[in-house]
Amino acid sequence: MLKTLKDKKLENCSSINNKSKKQKHIVVGLSGGVDSSLSAALLMEDGWKVEGLTLWLMKGEGSCCSEGLVDAAGLCEDLGIQHNILDSRVIFEREVIKKTTEGYESGYTPLPCSMCNKNVKFEEMLKFVIKQKEFTYIATGHYARVIKSSCEHINNSENFQFKDFLLLRGADRNKDQSYFLYSLSQEVLSRLILPLGDLKKEETRKEALRLGLRTAKKPESQDLCLVEHYGSMQKFIDNHVKTKNGEIKHINGKTLGTHNGIQHFTIGQRKGLGIAWPEPLYVESLDKQKNIVYVANKNDLLKREAIIKEVNWVSIEAPIKEIEVEAQIRYRSEPVKGILVPLKSKDNLTKRFKLIFEDNQSSVTPGQAAVFYKGEILLGGGLISEFSKK
Ligand SMILES: Nc1ncnc2c1ncn2[C@@H]1O[C@H](COP(=O)(O)OP(=O)(O)OP(=O)(O)O)[C@@H](O)[C@H]1O
């Protein structure tokens, strides 16, 4: 197995070294792309007993569909391993397509990859391995890391109550996919091996070439399989969400134009508004009830707080008092400092938190995930449900 960890101390903590591996059974989620192919090949090289599993997510061409299934099958043939295919089209339709559509209808900007990881990919893989006769691990080609919290090199100056397994950012910050994994449970983490967590994307390609994998030169897939499938998110929306004309208003109340459905807009959007105004205007909020798109100057987009719902604590027990975090509010955005305050609920098991930013933030977008980190450790995350003004 390649050793590329920058921090050699953490290397000894990595789950791949902690979980005794020789001849242990592992099921690798294969999408037909280079990342999951290399994951399977590296695990084999490392002595694991590997099987492939491809979830059939949608009808059609492309990596999520028939092309992905065929590529994954070919890879398994090359590697001489069993290939399993699960028809997950119904659950994908219900949990991703329908919920993404409902999100847009409600004026949110949904995050289909998180929905898929939460309710389809890892659910289905876990169910599959639990049914196996012997204890079976799970692997995917995500760029993130899982380590044991008992690792002595973990800094816990905040006195967090760590759970047994911690989820960490991928070592390659440009490829880090931990943001999409905030909904994982300890049950999944205890079985999960992420063989690419310590690699850079260039290293993945090099390794795939070294091992002669048929997917070594396959182009990078889109971040979003729905984009790859439909051509663009706009086309997905046109296909699924009904058009309902409404008004575009300045937050000062002045009507500036009309729109053909709030689903076509996202917070922070500047282009394509089709309105004339002396200074640049941006989408500030979407009012589903009144079917209004509100626009404002850049400064008016700045928010002080957001309410985060359905929070899942991945690596720590749910905090009962406020904690300081680094919050990432979009996949590609830099983490920002903030304070998380638990909001009371009747059962005392709050899943709602108020996130107060140290500096006001633009692009706080309901429907996107807010993921909380402390350095490399992903503490937990949830969905931005609303924001309050500056
Ligand atoms: N249809 C699927 N069936 C099983 N596992 C999947 C499927 N799609 C994705 N995965 C797993 O999830 C990981 C991350 O998926 P993502 O869609 O982000 O692909 P990716 O980063 O482009 O990886 P790849 O190069 O393997 O396609 C994949 O590496 C793979 O292990």
The ligand as an SDF file (V2000), in Angstrom:
LIG
                    3D

 31 33  0  0  0  0  0  0  0  0999 V2000
  -23.1140    3.7590   -8.2900 N   0  0  0  0  0  0  0  0  0  0  0  0
  -22.2290    3.4940   -7.3130 C   0  0  0  0  0  0  0  0  0  0  0  0
  -22.1800    2.2620   -6.7440 N   0  0  0  0  0  0  0  0  0  0  0  0
  -21.3000    1.9830   -5.7530 C   0  0  0  0  0  0  0  0  0  0  0  0
  -20.4320    2.8710   -5.2660 N   0  0  0  0  0  0  0  0  0  0  0  0
  -20.4370    4.1000   -5.7990 C   0  0  0  0  0  0  0  0  0  0  0  0
  -21.3300    4.4800   -6.8470 C   0  0  0  0  0  0  0  0  0  0  0  0
  -21.0960    5.7650   -7.1700 N   0  0  0  0  0  0  0  0  0  0  0  0
  -20.1080    6.1730   -6.3650 C   0  0  0  0  0  0  0  0  0  0  0  0
  -19.6960    5.1910   -5.5340 N   0  0  0  0  0  0  0  0  0  0  0  0
  -18.6240    5.2420   -4.5140 C   0  0  0  0  0  0  0  0  0  0  0  0
  -18.5460    6.5500   -3.9780 O   0  0  0  0  0  0  0  0  0  0  0  0
  -17.2590    7.1230   -4.2320 C   0  0  0  0  0  0  0  0  0  0  0  0
  -17.3770    8.6040   -4.5000 C   0  0  0  0  0  0  0  0  0  0  0  0
  -18.2880    8.7840   -5.5470 O   0  0  0  0  0  0  0  0  0  0  0  0
  -18.2490   10.0270   -6.5360 P   0  0  0  0  0  0  0  0  0  0  0  0
  -19.5150    9.9810   -7.3110 O   0  0  0  0  0  0  0  0  0  0  0  0
  -17.9120   11.2270   -5.7660 O   0  0  0  0  0  0  0  0  0  0  0  0
  -17.1530    9.5630   -7.5620 O   0  0  0  0  0  0  0  0  0  0  0  0
  -15.6900    9.9510   -7.8870 P   0  0  0  0  0  0  0  0  0  0  0  0
  -15.0180   10.7250   -6.7900 O   0  0  0  0  0  0  0  0  0  0  0  0
  -15.6650   10.5100   -9.2330 O   0  0  0  0  0  0  0  0  0  0  0  0
  -15.0620    8.4720   -7.8500 O   0  0  0  0  0  0  0  0  0  0  0  0
  -14.8750    7.4580   -9.0560 P   0  0  0  0  0  0  0  0  0  0  0  0
  -13.6360    7.9340   -9.7800 O   0  0  0  0  0  0  0  0  0  0  0  0
  -14.6850    6.1490   -8.3590 O   0  0  0  0  0  0  0  0  0  0  0  0
  -16.1240    7.5160   -9.9010 O   0  0  0  0  0  0  0  0  0  0  0  0
  -16.7200    6.3370   -5.4240 C   0  0  0  0  0  0  0  0  0  0  0  0
  -15.3180    6.3560   -5.4610 O   0  0  0  0  0  0  0  0  0  0  0  0
  -17.2720    4.9560   -5.1690 C   0  0  0  0  0  0  0  0  0  0  0  0
  -16.4900    4.2300   -4.2510 O   0  0  0  0  0  0  0  0  0  0  0  0
  1  2  1  0
  2  3  1  0
  2  7  2  0
  3  4  2  0
  4  5  1  0
  5  6  2  0
  6  7  1  0
  6 10  1  0
  7  8  1  0
  8  9  2  0
  9 10  1  0
 10 11  1  0
 11 12  1  0
 11 30  1  0
 12 13  1  0
 13 14  1  0
 13 28  1  0
 14 15  1  0
 15 16  1  0
 16 17  2  0
 16 18  1  0
 16 19  1  0
 19 20  1  0
 20 21  2  0
 20 22  1  0
 20 23  1  0
 23 24  1  0
 24 25  2  0
 24 26  1  0
 24 27  1  0
 28 29  1  0
 28 30  1  0
 30 31  1  0
M  END
$$$$
